[in-house]
């Protein structure tokens, strides 16, 4: 360790700061984790979204600074931030940096190479250079590793390498970590101690994936536009009559718009053989598709309830993303979905926190040595993910999955 402390009075304390923290999905996993190897001290987060920051402060009870990360490179601003977080330079530090994914995402229609959010990776590298954390953790969409974005990622890797950090990079299916959702994400870990960058080992076999039924079946049924009187987060959109007419025709439990009679549904979705998941229902006994910031809208993907004629409620989206059933979100209706879709799953982050503790102080039990992503992904993301899913189905042992 670069910062040493006695372990006689309990598990060693390791500080956690979460930049680009959003509503706190990644932070929550570290806050909830309890294991014999390590005691995480969550100091707080940073995000420019005021609603997400308000959720973070209310639900996690830690300061979340409403601040652009690019301002942290100013010594006075950083000093003030560290003071508000209660940072102790004598204790080890994990620095989390899940930069906004919209600049990389395949759902973005404009030229993503010109998106200024991609440059936030370099701003994050600046903070790593200043604080010299013992461990760096990042989670993002797989498109971050796509050829057109590789320049930004490789610049980050080179910068951290120059500071003495070894970096590991994987694409993981979060369903293999207990998330009720087929959510593929890039995971990056970096440290100046190579023993600390062993990647986590997936532990859920494909035939044991948690499903939509596991996550949301117990919730009271609702009609479109209704709200559960006992849970303000169990509220759904009030769909237009034409949308409801479409949803009533979609077969239950995994049906899609391809089952609609000719001429039914938006013309823009029928002119081409694409948009196959729009107005699609989730399957009860499969994991959900990736929950996005637009998951309340049936026309944006397979986000229709398996058996009820409506889109998802805030609570359903949150449970599918792995948030606790009593987690509350601040802000307007649409912004709650945005916070959920942009969040790191707390189920995954808790598994990651447990893994880090075992590697750091427990000898690395369960660490996975599968092959890293070392070159840009040149196939389309959809083709790459389809290939990964095929490997999952034909692999009887999760540890052998190739990233």
Secondary structure, DSSP 8 states (H G I E B T S, - for coil): --S----TTSSEEEEEEEET-TTSHHHHHHHH---SSEEEEEEEEE-S-HHHHHHHHHHH-SEEE---GGGGGSHHHHHHHHHHHT--TTSEEEEEE---STTT-TT--S-GGG-GGGGHHHHHHHHHHHH--SEEEEEEEGGGGBGGGHHHHHHHHHHHHHTT-EEEEEEEEGGGGT-SB--EEEEEEEESSGGG--B------GGG---HHHHHTTS----TT-B-TT-TT-B-----HHHHHHHHHS-TTT--GGGS-TT-S-GGGTSSS--TTTT-B--TTS-B----TTTT-GGGSS-B-SSSSSB--HHHHHHHHT--TT----S-HHHHHHHHHHS--HHHHHHHHHHHHHHHHS--TT-B------S-B-S-HHHHHHHHHHHHHT-S-GGG---
